[in-house]
Structure formats: structure tokens, C-alpha cells
Amino acid sequence: MTHPETHNNRTEQRPSSRSEPPQGWRRLRHVGPGLIIAATGIGAGDMVNGLNAGTNYGGLLLWAIILGTVIKFPLSEATGRLFMVTGKTVLEAWHEWSKAASGYFMVFFILASFITAAGICSAAGLAMSALFPGLMPLWAWAILHSLLGFVLVWVGRYGLFEKVMGVLIGLMFITVIALALLTEPDYTALGTGLIPNIPDGASLAILALIGGIGGSQSLAFYPYWVRERGWTSPKWIPMMRTDLTVGYAATGIFMLAMMLIGSGLLFGTGLNISGSEGLVTLVQPLQERVGYVARVMFLIGFWAAATSTIFGVWDGSSHLFADFIRIVKKATGEQAAAILNPKGIWARGFLVFIAFPPMVLLVFDRPVLLVIIYSALGAIFFPFLAASLLWFMNKKGLAKGHRNGILSNAFLTISGLFFVVFGILAVTGAV
């Protein structure tokens, strides 16, 4: 098999692919893909889920935020390690394992992409509708953001994509964390939330919260973004782990801030974030307590988070679909490079699919509900991913130092079992 590094005609433009990995604290200067996967995952579903968790249950679901953050790390780490050790993306490994496995994932991926596209565009439109009331209808804002993502990814330059994502990440973290501090929440109440508990009626909220944190099918995008950075051999594994650690730490902090905002402003008021007026429900008490500037700050942060999700999903999905075509065609060398080219027909063809047809779902006047639905749908994917990574990363063909250790196997097993057991209990109404 040809190593994926040779598939991309832009490899020679990446300095990191020709240099030695940074060591120690210097790795922090080179993080990037981990923050991108964090921004892609927490942009829409996690913000809404975090706000609803704080609004409806105060700090009681803090444990779910921590669990959702912790159990995603080994999934992403194993996915990245698989790529760096074998040169195979997880999609290629699935296909070689069983064509039924890769076929299952692609069916799920296309369906989830369709729902995700509508949900995240609605979330971005919701933020702008509240920021500029009356300027345009919600559906028009949503379509505009879909077009923005389409143009950015159509250009096909990873450097530009990473810079734009960096600006959005900065906006969302600065605004949301600052607001969490300004609302002066009851930090002592968080101690109760460290103990796992399931309040009445909270099962779907917990499943959506944990299933959405850090993304779902977007975890499969990570190899494509590290490939863009030139991290394509085992020597980059320590850098990859630092990258993911920073990304998931940022995810946990961000989600905690969202829960604190919801808890501090709306818990116990009887109000809720739902429908097209959901954001207004939150920004009005926020403005009353902290001022008009705080209202604008929150809406900007929400917009940046939702928009970063659009851009990340549009880019990652295009890469993944092109990779699937390469795998099915068994392409190598120049043919593989042409198929994987982000400016090629396959990547751009899927970009058209994800940017335009889902607009029909925008007729629903429940954008927040759409976000929660696709977050819960994402939880179905994790048992499949965890089980397959346990198989791939324990094969005797891998060098002993690159196989899963006891800790990795334990966390992957816990991740898969959690979503299987809790999903069954939630569906049957047992929790």
C-alpha cells in the first residue's frame, strides 16, 4: 500500500513533514488539528446541550461533561496512532477488515452528515438572528453560513482553513469563558455534580451531552488533518498525543463554562432553550445581569462556535468521502493523489451534497431540537468505533510499542460499553 503521505500533492508545502517532531513543552507551539477537532465537535451540539444541562439540572451533570471528555480521548488517540503506525485511515482499516463495516459506516456517515448540516447551520443562523434581529429570517442566515463554509472548503487550502478556524476558536473561548466568570455561578454546587447521577427525565440529555462532546463521526476526520500537518509516521505520536490532550482539555473547560452560564442564569427559572427563540431566552437575563456588552459577547461566541463546526464538518467530510472513493477504487500513486485532492471532483462533489440538499430541513422551526437529535444520533457510532479500534490496535502485526496498552484497552472498552448500555436503557425508558 502507498503511504497516505504520498497521496496529497500539497505535502511538499508543509515544513513539519520535513522536520523532526518538537520535544517537551515546545510541542504546545505546534498544536492545531486537536483544537480543530475540538472546535468542530463543540460548535453547535455541545453548546446547546451544555446550556440545557445547566438550565435544567444546574451542576448535576458535571460528571457527564467530564466522562464525555475523557472517553473521547482514547478513541481519537487510537485513530491517530493507527494512521501514523500503519499509514491507514480508520476508514481504510474498516474496509480491509470487512466491506460491510465500511459500508455500514458510510451509510451512517451520509445520513448523519445530512442531519448535522441542517442542525449546525440552524445554530449559526440562530446566533445571527438574535444578534441582528429582523435583518434576515433564520433560514436565510443558515443558508448564508452554509455558503460560507462551501466557499472556504472549495478553495482547498489547509493553511487558510486552519487560520480561519484559529480565529473562530479564539473568539468562542474568550467570550464564553469570560461570561462564565462574569455570571458569578455557585461553584460550590459543582461538587455534587462530580458524583454520577441521573435526574428524572435526563437520560436523553445525558446521552446527547456525552455523545456530542468532541464530535462523533468527526473523530474519523482527525487523520486527514494530521496528514495535512505532515504527521505521518510513528515519530509524531507524542506530538499527536499532546495535540489531542490540549484539544480535549479545551473541550472540557469550554463545556464547563457553558453549563455554568446556563446554571447561573436560568436554573430554577422554569425557562428553557428551545425553538427559534431559545437564544433570546438566555441573552435577556444575561443582559439584565451583566449588561448589553455581555449579550453581544455571548452571541459572538455562540456564532463562532457554530460556524467553526460548519467549516470543520464541511472540510473533514469532503476529505473522508474522497478517501472512501480511493479505497474502493484501490487507487495508488498519482491516481490516489488525484482522488484525494481537495480540489478534485470527489471532495468537491461531496461538498456540494453537504452544503446544499440539507437546506430542505431548514423548514423546521426547531433548530435547537435538530442539534440535540444529531448529537444523540452520534452516540450510536461510538460502540462501533471502539470495538474496531480494539481489534486493529491489538493485532500481532503491529510493533509491540505501538499496540494498545492495558490503559488504552480499558478506556476503549469502557467507551464502547457505556454507549451500548446507556443507549439501550435510554431507548427502553429504564433511565
N, C-alpha and C positions, 0 to 999 in steps of 0.2 A: 504493500500500500504506500502511496505517496503521502508524505507528511503534510498536514494542512498548511504548514508554513509556506510551502511552495505553491499552494493553490491561490494565494492572494497576490495580485500584481502590484500591491502597494507595500509589500514587505520591505523593500529596499529603502523606503522613505522613513522607516521607524528606527531612530537611533538605538532604542532599547534592545532591538533584535540583534545588534552587533556588539553590544557591551556586556560586561559581567553584571550580574544582579547586585544591587546595593546591599550593604550589610548593616545590621544593627538598626539604630534609630534613623539612619538615612533612608530606610525603606519608606518611612512616612511621607517623604517628599515625592514619592512615585506612586502613591495610591491613586486609583482612578476608576477602574472597572467595578470595584466593590462598592464605591459610592454611587456609581451609575445604576447598579442593580438594586441598591437600597432606594434610590430616588424613584426608579421605575416601579418598585413594589409598594412604596408607601404613599405614592402620589395621590391616589383617589380613594381606593377602598379603605386603606388604613386610617386615613384622616377621618372619614365619616364614621368608621367603626370605632375608632378611639374616642371621638366626640360622643357618640351614642353610648359607649360604655361608661364614660364619666357622667353623662347626663342621667342615665337610667339607674346606674348602680354605684355611683361615687367612685371610691377607690377599691371596691371589692374585686375587680377583675385585673388588678395589677399582676397577679400570678400568671394570667393568661398572656399578658404582654411579654413577660419575661420568658415564659415557656415558648411562645411563638418565635421569639428572637433566638433563643438558644438552640432549638431543634432544627432551625433552618441552616445554621452554620455548617454542620457536618454534611448536609445534602449538597450545599454549594461547594464545599471544600473537596468532597469526593468527586464531584462533577469536574472541577478544575484539575484535580490530580489525575483523573482518568485521561484527560486530554493531554496533559504535559508528559505523562509516562508512556502512553500508547500512541499518541498522535490522533486519537479518535474522539470525535464529539460523542456525547451520550446518545444522540440520535443514531449515529453510525453503529455504536455498540449494540443498541437495541435491534437494529436491522440485521446485524450479523447473528445476534442471539436468536431472533425469531422475527420473520417478516410480519407475523401477526402482532408482535409487540410494537414495532414501529408504525404499523398500520393503525393500531388502536390509538397510539399517541397522536398521530396526525389527524385522525377524526376528532379526537378531543380538542386538539390544538386549534383546528379550524373553527369548531363550534365556540370554544372559549374565546378565541380571537374576535369573533363576530360580536359576542355579548360584551366583551371587555371594551371593544372600540366604542360602542354606544355609551357604555357606562362612564368611561373616563372623559369622553368629550362632553357628556352632560355635566360632569362635575366641574370641568373647567368653565363651561358656559354658565353654570350656576354661580360661580365666583364672580364672573364679569357682570352678570345680570344684577347682582347685589351691589357691585362696585359702581356700576353706571346704570342705575335703574331707569327704564324707559327708553334707553338708547336703541336697543335691539331686542327682539324676542329671544328666549332661551335657546330655541332650536337654531337660530341664526348664529349665536355665539358658539354653539357646539360645532356647527359646520365649519365656521371660520378656524377653529383650533385644529380640526381635522386637516384642513387645508395647509395650515402652518406646518404641522408635522409631516405632511406629504411633501412639501417643498424642501424642508430640511433634509429628509432622508433621500429624496430624489437626487439631490446634489451629490450624495455618496461620498462625502469626505469625513472620515472619522475624527480628524483633528478638530474640525468645525463643530461636529456633533458633541465631542467631549467638552469643548469650551462653552457651548450654549448650555449644556447640562450643568456644568460647574457654576454658572451664573444663577441658574434656577435653584440649585441645591443651596447656594449661599443665601438666597432670598428666603427660601422656606424655613431654613434653620434659624436664621437670625430673627425673623419675625415671630415664629411660633414659640420659640424658647423664651424670647423676651416677654411675650404676652403671658406665658405660663407663670413667669415670675411676677409680673405686674398684677395679676389677678389675686395674688396672695392666698393660694389654696391652703387647706388644712393638711399640712404634711404629716402630722401625727396619725391621721386616719389611714395613711398608706400602709402602716404596719399590719392592719387587719387584712389588707389585700394580698399580702405575701403568702397567706395560707389558702391553698386551693379550696374553692367553694363554688357551688353552682346555685345562684339565686333563682327563685321561681321565674320561669319564662326566659331564662338567659341562655339556653342551650344553643340556639341558632346564632345569637350574638357572639358567644364564645367561639363557636366553630368558624364563623366569619372572621373574627378577630385574629385567631391563630392561623387560620388558612390564608389570610391576606398578608400578614406581616412578612415583608421581604419578598413578596411575589409568590406566584405559584408556577405556572408553566414558564414564566420568565427566568426561573433558575436555569433552564436549559440554554438561555442566551449567553451565560457567562463565558463559555469557551470562545465564543465569537469575539467578544470584547477583549479578552486577554490575548487572543490571536492578533488583534489589531495593534496591541501594545508590543507584540513580539515575544510574549512569554510562552514559548512553545517547546520547552524542554524541561526535564526534571530539576535542573538547577534553579528554575524560577519558582519552585514550590514554596520555599519560605517567603518569598515576596508575595506570592498569591495568598498565603495564609494571613500575612499582615494586612493585605488589601481587604480581605473579607472581614477580618476582625474589626477594622476601622468602620467598614460599611455597616456591619450588624450592630456595633456599639452605637453608631449614629442612629440607626433604626430604632433601637430600644429607647434612647434618650428622646427622640422625636415623638414616639408613641406615648411615652410617659407625659410629655408636655401636652399632647392633645387631650389625654384623659384628664389632666389637671385643669385644663381650660373648661372642658365640659362639666367636670365636677364642681369647679369653683363658681361657675356662672349659672348652671341650670339644674343641678341636682336638687331634688326636693321641690322644684317649682311646678312640676306637672307638665312642663313643656317638653317638646321632643323635636329632633331634627328629622323631618320627613317632608316629602313633596317639594315643589319648586320654591316654597318659602322657608325651607329649612335653614338656610344660612342667615336669613333675616332674623329668625328666631334667636340665633346666637349673637349676631352683631349688635342687636339693640341693647341687651343688657350689658354687653361688653362696652359699648359706647357710653352708657349711663354710668358705669363704674369707673372706667379708666379714661374715657374721652374719645373724641372723634378720630384722633390720630390712631388710637388703638384699633378702632373699627377698620380703618383703611389698611393698617398693618396686617391684621388677620386675613383680610380678603386678598391682599397681595400674596401672603404666604400660602393660602389655600390655592390660589391661582397658579403659583409657581410649582407647587407640589403636583397638582393635577396635570399641568402642562408637561412637566418632566416625565410623567408616566406616559403620556401620549407619545412623546418623542422616543422614549426608551422602547415602548412596545412596537412602535412602527419600525424602528431600526432593527431590533432583535428579531422580530417576526420575519422580516424580509431576509435576513441572514439565514435563519433556520429553514425557511422554505426552500431557498436556493440550495442549501446543504442537502436537503432531502432529495431534490432532483439529481444532484451529483451522486448521491448514494445509490439511487435507483438505477441510474444510467451506468454505474460503475466507472465513472469518469476519472481519469488521472491526468497529470501533466497540464498541458495547455488547455485541453477541453475542460478539465475541472476548474482551472483558473477563470475561464470564460463564464462558466455556470455560476461560480461563486462571486463574480464581480458584482459589487453593489449597484453598479450602473447597468448591469445586464438585464436581459428580458425576464428572467425568473424572479430575481429580487424585486424588480420594479413592478412586475405583474402582480405579485402578492401585495405589494404596497398599495396598488390601485384597489385591490379587493378589500383590504382592511380599512382604507381611508374613505371609501365611497358607499358601498352597499349597506353597511351598518347604519347609515343615516336614517333608514326607514324606521329604526327603533326609536328615533327621537320623537315620534308622535306621542309616546308615553309621557305623561306629565309627572312622572315619579323618578327623577334622576337618581335620588339617593337610594331608592329601592333597587334600581338597576345595579348600582355599585355594590350593595350588600349581596345581591344574588350572585354576581360573578365572583365575589370574594369567597362565598361559601362553595361555589362550584369548583374553585381552585383547590379546595381541600381534598377533592376526590383524586387528584393527581399524585399526592404525596406518597401514599402507600405503594403505588406502582414504582415511583422513582426510588424510594428507599429500598425496596426489595431487589430491584435490578442492580443498584449500586452495591448492595451487599454481595451479590453474585459476581459482578465484574471485578470488584476490588479485593476479592479473596482468592482469585484464581492463582494456581501454582505457576502459571506462565509469567506472572509479574515478579519483578525483583523483590526480594524479601523486604527491603527497606521502603518499598513503595506500596506494599499491600496494606490493607486495613489493620490497625492495631486493636487491642481489646476495647479501648475507649471509643474509637470510631465505630466499631461494630455495635457497641452498646447503644450509642446515640442514634445510629441509623435504625436499629431495631425499635427503639422507643418511639422514634418519629413515625415509623410506619404503623405500629400498633396503636398509637394514640388516635390517628385519624380513622383507622378501621373501627375501633371500639367506640369512640365518641360519635362518629358519624352514624353508626347503627343505632346507638342509644338516642341520638337526636331525632333520627327519622322515625323511630318507633314510639317516640314520645316518652321514653323512660327517664329522660332528664329534662 
